[in-house]
Amino acid sequence: MTLRADQLAAHVQRHGLMALYVLTGDEPLQQQEAGDLLRAAARQAGFSERQTFTLSGVHQDWSSVLGAAHSMGLFAEQQLIEIRLPGGKPSKPGVTALQQYASQLGDGLVTLIYLPRLDRQQQQSDWFKALEGVGVVVHCDPLERHQLPAWIAQRLAAQGQHLPPGEEGQHAMAFFADRVEGNLLAAHQELQKLALLHPPGVLRFEDIQSAVLNVARFSLPQLSTAVLSGATGRALRVLDGLLAEGESLVLIHWTLAEDVRALKRCTQAMASGRPVPVALREARVWGERERLFERVLPGLEEARLLPLIYAAQVCDGLIKGLRHPDWPGDAHDGLRRLTLMSLDLVRTALAPRRGESSPPHRRMALRA
């Protein structure tokens, strides 16, 4: 069984505690709160003894884990065992131990296994399938920007606070979400700060503005999504955030250039007669990028990709210290220009569907 982190409380209330939970994902706040919820439910159900094992590196002592699972608690017949795998990959003996552990779950034992976000290959492994087959997998993934307002509103309501209705509330919520995007732990702290600074009731925009720090964090996939969506303002904001956080210029460039190269591979495959799904699969475009590529490709001309590929080569040189007479000398400015040129390409491809005659920022992109 698979659940999102926000579905866990209702599931426990409806079905009670299961014998095994796998908490996987890269969102530490959601993983922490899911563990807190399950520990509280276990204590209420009489699981008063708790043992924790952290297994990392090459040498992992799985014999202690298996021994704890099969031994009677010292002070209670019911015990909670927590297993943490920070690296996400068990050792070779650990693979066997996890499969054995999953096959021998007994009464009086609840197990929580903490894992980072797993890739597709790891999710298809025998050890993970063994855990998934007998337990509940809880995905603790970062929230997307469009999910933040509902999350913030729910947290504010839980502490007896809310934003005013209408435009003022929407403005305050957008400001709050922009300030904490990609950093739920800090967002949680900012919400707690508001509870300490202001009494229950309505929070004005001025209250939010004066209290909430700018703790937003951005990721490279967010930059790719913003560019492929043609969202100019958001793409530049994400880029500036990545640069301010000290993200590797090489990785930022690779993210932008890889999308351009993938678009070119897809257009070439489509020109040779392959349908879009096959072209995307051959270009190794998956998940959210696949949906975005499907929107862009029908309106994309292969000839327009050639200047962008050349621009990506020039920008790569800027990052490596090679100047170009027609480009800015600063690598940061070069990445902004490449981003704007990519946005120009995407918005032109999407324009017929939007009913636009031309992208509003096209000239700016070519001169930046």
Secondary structure, 3 states (H helix, E strand, C coil): CEEEHHHHHHHHHHHCCCCEEEEECCCHHHHHHHHHHHHHHHHHCCCCEEEEEECCCCCCCHHHHHHHHHCCCCCCCCEEEEEECCCCCCCHHHHHHHHHHHHCCCCCEEEEEEECCCCHHHHCCHHHHHHHHHCEEEECCCCCHHHHHHHHHHHHHHCCEECCCHHHHHHHHHHHHHHHCCCHHHHHHHHHHHHHHCCCEECCHHHHHHHCCCCCCCCHHHHHHHHHCCCHHHHHHHHHHHHHCCCCHHHHHHHHHHHHHHHHHHHHHHHCCCCHHHHHHHCCCCHHHHHHHHHHHHHCCHHHHHHHHHHHHHHHHHHCCCCCCCCCCCHHHHHHHHHHHHHHHHHHHHHHHHCCCCCCCHHHHHHC
